[in-house]
Amino acid sequence: QLTVLDAYSEESKLTISLKSITKRCTCPSCGLEAAQRHGTYVRKVQDLPILGQTTTLLISAHEYQCLNPECAVSTFAETYDGFLNHYSRMTERCAMLISAIALETSCEGCARICNAMGIRISGDSVIRLLVRRYEQQGEPACPDVVGIDDFAFRKRCSYGTVIVDGETHQPIS
């Protein structure tokens, strides 16, 4: 959880200071809940523009110490699931917007659109973002048995094809 400490604006830049108020965090490696703080640090994170102003979040976050002696991780930083990952320099909603624009245009076109909106990003960073999001998806499940059927929407006018999983008899999307 985060609480707002301060917000100030300069020309076309908005900066919001946030502080973490969590008391416990789960270790990403072993899953043990840790309550012993190891330290704090400030993260500078880009968010969606507000009223045309580039928005930067300064988050004062905690590092926790894992007390499990068998765990490979000794210290870890807290994450904000669905909002900010431990390695990201932009919020998840900002990354989703950039990904959506990139899939409809090109990476360089996306970078130009985002820079005009107030989101600082390059075409190469858009490519890295798309590759990272693709790798996080996992492998799609492929059925062992498939069925293919052709049909007519209207006789002699328009036709369609459906591919069906042979075991569950459900269409494959």
PyMOL commands that set and color helices and strands:
alter all, ss='L'
color gray80, all
select helices_A, chain A and resi 92-104+107-117+123-137
alter helices_A, ss='H'
color red, helices_A
select strands_A, chain A and resi 2-10+13-20+25-26+33-34+37-50+53-65+75-77+146-154+158-165
alter strands_A, ss='S'
color yellow, strands_A
deselect
rebuild
show_as cartoon
